[in-house]
Amino acid sequence: MPDAKPRHSRFRRWVVRPVVYLVLLMIFFRWFEHANVYHPNKVLDGSPVDDGLPFEDVNLTTSDAVKLHGWFIPAPTNSPRAGFVVLVSHGNAGNISHRTALTGLLRQHGVAVMLYDYRGYGRSEGRPSEDGTYRDALAVYGWLKQRGFAPEKIISYGESLGGGIASELARREKVGALVLQSTFTSIPDMGAELFWFLPVRLISTIKYDTRSRLPQIHVPVLIVHSAQDEIIRFSHAEKNFAAANEPKELVKITGSHNGGLFENGELFRAGIEKLLMRAGAPPVSAGHE
């Protein structure tokens, strides 16, 4: 009678061990993927007051009972665009306290601005995930509607990673316009560029596939991207622009991923102004408040 022990040993060697190694490898990849996509910072390094901006602390709850924190910055006094609000979905690092300079630029156009932190960022509870960030944006959108903002006057603005969230919001809900600042086409596309030696497209679970959504979005679209972006190549902007419906505009700026916007303020402001006019915002003059 054949010895069962050698057969059991071969089974462990050729079946059990490879399966265990594969499971461990997938667990590692999931951790690696999440760690590369999300870089939350829990500490707020200031507030809009530091930039001379009035604001209101906002606390709300998502559809899956996660508590979020944000800041609502009202439009300048007597602005004819007070009914318009830019809902900012920020990038993958830091938190809302690092977006007050952007808020100041946007508010120069006479609109209100809504900053919020995804789950796991700043004072928001929970742990970030793709579905979770979509729920976060939807909760903030709902809060703005309850506040009295008409859907067609809510501008969905996405910075870097936030472009994947802002575009999904624009696909699911009615908005007035969509802004993609320094945004990629999708996470698998980014991963394939950065980790070309891994089968990223086959095993990636985090998608944020903005490019595939753009044909489904029928509002004015503004894409702002630096030709020298060292993190997300300009080719992502070109592909997103090609996928978007008219009316659309691509503003090509210079400088780094995080600093280029502020080095090209006039180009950015011209693009935002044109977008707001396309979204039906009335003309506004400088010098409010």
C-alpha positions as CSV (number, residue, x, y, z in Angstrom):
1,M,0.0,0.0,0.0
2,P,1.5,3.4,-1.0
3,D,2.7,5.6,1.9
4,A,0.2,8.4,2.4
5,K,2.7,10.6,4.1
6,P,4.7,11.4,0.9
7,R,1.5,12.2,-1.0
8,H,0.4,14.5,1.8
9,S,3.8,16.2,1.7
10,R,3.6,16.7,-2.0
11,F,0.0,18.1,-1.7
12,R,1.2,20.6,0.8
13,R,4.2,21.5,-1.3
14,W,2.4,21.9,-4.7
15,V,-1.1,23.0,-3.6
16,V,-1.4,24.4,-0.1
17,R,1.8,26.5,-0.1
18,P,1.2,28.2,-3.5
19,V,-2.4,29.1,-2.4
20,V,-1.1,30.5,0.9
21,Y,1.6,32.5,-0.9
22,L,-1.0,33.8,-3.4
23,V,-3.4,34.9,-0.6
24,L,-0.6,36.6,1.2
25,L,0.5,38.3,-2.0
26,M,-3.0,39.6,-2.6
27,I,-3.3,40.9,0.9
28,F,0.0,42.7,0.5
29,F,-1.1,44.2,-2.8
30,R,-4.4,45.4,-1.3
31,W,-2.5,47.1,1.4
32,F,0.0,48.5,-1.0
33,E,-2.7,49.8,-3.3
34,H,-4.6,51.5,-0.5
35,A,-1.4,53.1,0.9
36,N,-0.5,54.5,-2.4
37,V,-3.9,56.0,-3.2
38,Y,-4.8,57.5,0.1
39,H,-2.5,59.7,2.3
40,P,-4.8,61.2,4.9
41,N,-3.7,63.8,7.4
42,K,-5.8,64.1,10.6
43,V,-4.3,67.4,11.8
44,L,-5.9,70.6,10.6
45,D,-3.1,73.1,10.0
46,G,-5.2,76.2,10.0
47,S,-8.6,77.5,9.0
48,P,-10.1,79.9,6.3
49,V,-9.7,82.7,8.9
50,D,-6.0,82.5,8.3
51,D,-6.6,83.7,4.8
52,G,-9.2,86.2,5.8
53,L,-12.2,84.1,4.7
54,P,-15.4,83.8,6.7
55,F,-16.6,80.2,7.2
56,E,-19.0,77.9,8.8
57,D,-18.1,74.6,10.4
58,V,-20.2,71.8,8.9
59,N,-20.8,68.4,10.4
60,L,-22.9,65.9,8.5
61,T,-23.6,62.2,8.2
62,T,-23.3,59.9,5.1
63,S,-25.7,57.3,3.9
64,D,-23.6,54.6,5.7
65,A,-23.6,56.6,9.0
66,V,-20.0,58.0,8.7
67,K,-19.6,61.5,10.3
68,L,-17.9,64.1,8.0
69,H,-16.5,67.5,8.6
70,G,-16.2,70.4,6.3
71,W,-16.1,74.2,5.9
72,F,-18.7,76.3,4.0
73,I,-17.3,79.6,2.8
74,P,-20.1,82.0,1.7
75,A,-19.9,84.1,-1.4
76,P,-18.7,87.7,-1.0
77,T,-21.4,90.1,0.3
78,N,-23.9,91.3,-2.4
79,S,-22.4,89.0,-5.1
80,P,-24.8,88.3,-7.9
81,R,-23.4,84.8,-7.9
82,A,-24.2,84.1,-4.3
83,G,-26.5,81.2,-5.5
84,F,-23.5,79.4,-7.0
85,V,-21.3,77.1,-5.0
86,V,-18.1,75.2,-5.9
87,L,-18.0,71.8,-4.2
88,V,-14.3,70.9,-3.9
89,S,-13.2,67.3,-3.7
90,H,-9.6,67.5,-2.8
91,G,-6.5,65.4,-3.6
92,N,-5.3,62.2,-2.0
93,A,-3.0,63.9,0.6
94,G,-3.5,66.4,3.4
95,N,-7.0,67.7,4.3
96,I,-9.2,70.8,3.8
97,S,-6.9,73.0,5.8
98,H,-4.4,72.8,2.9
99,R,-7.0,74.0,0.3
100,T,-7.7,77.5,1.7
101,A,-5.5,79.2,-1.0
102,L,-7.6,77.5,-3.7
103,T,-10.7,78.6,-1.9
104,G,-9.5,82.2,-2.1
105,L,-9.0,82.0,-5.9
106,L,-12.4,80.5,-6.4
107,R,-14.2,83.0,-4.2
108,Q,-12.8,85.9,-6.3
109,H,-15.4,84.9,-8.8
110,G,-18.2,85.8,-6.4
111,V,-19.2,82.2,-5.6
112,A,-19.5,80.2,-2.4
113,V,-17.1,77.3,-1.8
114,M,-17.7,74.1,0.1
115,L,-14.6,72.2,1.4
116,Y,-15.0,68.8,3.0
117,D,-12.8,66.0,4.1
118,Y,-13.3,62.4,3.0
119,R,-13.7,59.8,5.6
120,G,-10.4,59.2,7.4
121,Y,-9.2,62.7,6.6
122,G,-9.1,65.7,8.9
123,R,-11.9,65.6,11.4
124,S,-14.0,63.1,9.4
125,E,-14.4,59.7,10.8
126,G,-13.8,56.3,9.2
127,R,-11.3,54.9,6.7
128,P,-11.2,56.0,3.1
129,S,-12.3,53.8,0.2
130,E,-13.5,54.4,-3.3
131,D,-17.2,53.7,-2.6
132,G,-16.9,55.6,0.7
133,T,-15.5,58.8,-1.0
134,Y,-18.4,58.6,-3.5
135,R,-20.9,58.5,-0.5
136,D,-19.0,61.4,1.1
137,A,-19.5,63.6,-2.0
138,L,-23.1,62.7,-2.3
139,A,-23.7,63.6,1.4
140,V,-22.1,67.0,1.0
141,Y,-24.1,67.5,-2.3
142,G,-27.3,66.7,-0.3
143,W,-26.3,69.2,2.4
144,L,-25.8,71.9,-0.2
145,K,-29.3,71.3,-1.7
146,Q,-30.8,71.4,1.8
147,R,-29.0,74.7,2.3
148,G,-30.9,76.1,-0.7
149,F,-28.5,75.7,-3.6
150,A,-30.1,74.6,-6.8
151,P,-28.4,71.5,-8.4
152,E,-27.6,73.4,-11.6
153,K,-25.7,76.0,-9.5
154,I,-23.5,73.4,-7.8
155,I,-20.1,73.2,-9.5
156,S,-18.4,69.9,-9.0
157,Y,-14.6,70.5,-8.6
158,G,-12.0,67.7,-8.4
159,E,-8.4,68.2,-7.6
160,S,-6.1,65.2,-8.5
161,L,-7.7,62.2,-6.9
162,G,-10.8,64.4,-6.3
163,G,-11.4,64.4,-10.1
164,G,-12.5,60.8,-9.8
165,I,-14.9,61.7,-7.1
166,A,-16.2,65.0,-8.7
167,S,-16.8,63.2,-12.0
168,E,-18.7,60.4,-10.4
169,L,-20.9,63.0,-8.6
170,A,-21.5,64.8,-11.9
171,R,-22.5,61.4,-13.4
172,R,-24.9,60.5,-10.7
173,E,-26.4,63.9,-9.9
174,K,-27.4,67.1,-11.6
175,V,-24.7,69.7,-11.4
176,G,-23.9,73.0,-13.2
177,A,-20.4,72.2,-14.4
178,L,-17.4,70.0,-13.8
179,V,-13.8,71.0,-13.1
180,L,-10.9,68.5,-13.3
181,Q,-7.7,70.0,-11.9
182,S,-4.5,67.8,-12.4
183,T,-6.6,64.7,-12.7
184,F,-5.7,61.2,-14.0
185,T,-7.8,59.1,-16.4
186,S,-8.0,56.3,-13.9
187,I,-6.1,54.7,-11.0
188,P,-5.2,51.6,-13.1
189,D,-3.8,53.8,-15.8
190,M,-1.7,55.6,-13.2
191,G,-0.6,52.4,-11.6
192,A,0.4,50.9,-14.9
193,E,2.7,53.9,-15.5
194,L,4.3,53.9,-12.0
195,F,4.5,50.2,-11.5
196,W,5.0,48.9,-15.1
197,F,6.5,45.7,-13.8
198,L,3.2,44.6,-12.1
199,P,-0.1,43.4,-13.7
200,V,-1.8,46.5,-12.2
201,R,-4.7,46.5,-14.7
202,L,-5.6,42.9,-13.8
203,I,-5.5,43.1,-10.0
204,S,-6.4,46.7,-9.2
205,T,-9.6,47.1,-7.2
206,I,-9.5,50.9,-6.9
207,K,-10.6,52.5,-10.2
208,Y,-11.7,56.1,-10.1
209,D,-12.2,55.8,-13.8
210,T,-12.9,59.4,-14.8
211,R,-12.2,58.9,-18.5
212,S,-14.9,56.3,-18.9
213,R,-17.5,58.5,-17.1
214,L,-16.9,61.7,-19.1
215,P,-19.0,60.7,-22.2
216,Q,-22.0,60.3,-19.8
217,I,-21.6,63.8,-18.4
218,H,-23.4,66.6,-20.2
219,V,-22.4,69.8,-18.5
220,P,-19.6,72.3,-19.2
221,V,-16.3,70.8,-18.4
222,L,-13.0,72.6,-17.6
223,I,-9.7,70.6,-17.4
224,V,-6.7,72.4,-15.9
225,H,-3.4,70.6,-16.0
226,S,0.3,71.4,-16.1
227,A,2.5,70.3,-19.0
228,Q,5.3,69.7,-16.4
229,D,3.2,67.8,-13.9
230,E,5.6,65.4,-12.3
231,I,3.0,63.1,-10.8
232,I,0.2,62.9,-13.3
233,R,1.3,63.2,-16.9
234,F,-0.3,65.8,-19.2
235,S,-1.4,63.0,-21.5
236,H,-4.1,62.1,-18.9
237,A,-5.6,65.6,-19.3
238,E,-5.6,65.2,-23.1
239,K,-7.3,61.8,-22.9
240,N,-9.9,63.2,-20.5
241,F,-10.5,66.2,-22.7
242,A,-11.0,64.0,-25.7
243,A,-13.6,61.9,-23.8
244,A,-15.6,64.9,-22.5
245,N,-18.6,66.3,-24.2
246,E,-18.9,69.9,-25.4
247,P,-18.8,72.5,-24.2
248,K,-15.3,71.8,-22.8
249,E,-12.0,73.6,-22.4
250,L,-8.5,72.5,-21.6
251,V,-6.3,75.0,-19.9
252,K,-2.6,74.1,-20.2
253,I,-0.5,75.6,-17.4
254,T,3.1,75.2,-16.3
255,G,4.8,74.2,-13.0
256,S,4.5,71.4,-10.5
257,H,1.5,69.1,-9.7
258,N,0.8,71.0,-6.5
259,G,2.1,74.5,-7.3
260,G,1.4,75.1,-10.9
261,L,-2.1,76.3,-10.4
262,F,-0.9,79.2,-8.2
263,E,1.9,80.1,-10.6
264,N,-0.6,80.5,-13.4
265,G,-3.4,82.3,-11.6
266,E,-4.6,84.4,-14.5
267,L,-5.0,81.4,-16.8
268,F,-6.8,79.5,-14.1
269,R,-9.1,82.4,-13.3
270,A,-9.9,83.0,-17.0
271,G,-10.8,79.3,-17.3
272,I,-13.0,79.4,-14.2
273,E,-14.7,82.6,-15.3
274,K,-15.6,81.2,-18.7
275,L,-16.9,78.0,-17.1
276,L,-19.2,79.9,-14.8
277,M,-20.6,81.9,-17.6
278,R,-21.3,78.7,-19.5
279,A,-23.0,77.4,-16.4
280,G,-25.4,80.4,-16.4
281,A,-23.7,82.6,-13.7
282,P,-24.4,86.3,-14.1
283,P,-21.5,88.7,-14.7
284,V,-19.7,89.9,-11.6
285,S,-17.5,92.8,-10.9
286,A,-14.5,92.9,-8.6
287,G,-14.5,94.5,-5.2
288,H,-17.2,92.6,-3.2
289,E,-17.0,93.0,0.6
